[in-house]
Amino acid sequence: MAIVGRPSVGKSTLLNALLGQKLSITSNKPQTTRHRINGILSEPAAQFVFVDTPGFQTLHRSRLNDRLNRAVRDTLSGVDVVVVVLDAARVVKADREVVALLPTGVAAIAALNKIDLVKEKSVLLPRLAEIAALYPFAALVPVSAEKSTDLDVLKEEIARNLPISAALYGIDDLTDRDERFLAAEFIREKIFRLLGDEVPYETTVGIDSFALEGDLRRIHATVYVARPGQRAMLLGEKGSRMKAIASQARADMERLFGGRVFLEVWIRVKAKWPQSETALTRFGY
C-alpha cells in the first residue's frame, strides 16, 4: 500500500510510527524523501507492506522533481490500497492535486495527520466533511504520527481493504532495501537536518564501499554537491559540521543494523548534477 501526500505532511514519520522503529528518514524540510522505500510489518492477522514515496511536488519544477513525481505516479499504479496523508489543520491546493492522482479501482484511505497540533478539536468535523467531499475515500482516520495516536485504527482500515494472499516477505523482514541504501539515506538525513535551506537540495550521497567485518560495518561514502561553495558549507569550520553529520548518521546506523559502524565521508563537487539525466540515473533517481 502506498503512503502519498504533498511535501511535509508527515508521510515518513507515519511510516516509522507504523513500523515501530526508524526506517525512513525525516526532517522539517520538504522533499527529504527522494526514493521509494518499502516498510514491512508482519502481524498475526496481516502483513502490511507500506510504500513510502516522495512528496508530490508542484511548486518547483526540475529534472529531479520530475523524476520524484514520476515515482509517485508509478507507485500508485501498482498497489492495493493508498493512504493519503493530509494535514489535519488545513487542506490546500497541493493536497487536491495529490488526490487527483488517485487511480480508479484502488481503495483510498485519508489519514488526517498532526491532530495533536489541532488545539480546537471542533474543527476536525468540518475538516472531515471537506475531505470527504474531495474523493470517495474508504475511510477517514484522524491520527498523529508523532504521538502514535490511533495508528491501530488506521491499520484496521487498511487491513479491511487488503486482498487475501500469501505473505510476500519473511516475518522478520523490515524492508526490501539493503544496508548500503539505508546508510546513504541516514547521511542525507543529517545533511537536511543540520544545513540551511539551500544546500540539502543540491546534495546526494553515494556509498563507495560497504564491508562487513564480524560485527563491524566499514563504510566509505561520498557526498556530492552541485557547487564548490556548498562543499565549504558542508565541511564547516575545520570540518566540524561534516563530523557532526557523520557522527549522528553512524549512531542511527548502529541502532538499526545492531552492530558497530566505522564511517568515513568525503565531499565532491559534481556540477549541476540535479539537472543531469545521466547523474540522476547514476544516483538512482
Helices and strands as residue ranges (DSSP letters): E 2-4, H 11-19, E 37-42, E 47-52, H 63-76, E 81-87, H 93-99, E 107-113, G 115-117, G 121-123, H 124-132, E 139-142, H 151-160, H 179-194, G 199-202, E 203-213, E 216-225, H 228-235, G 237-239, H 240-257, E 260-269, G 273-275, H 277-282
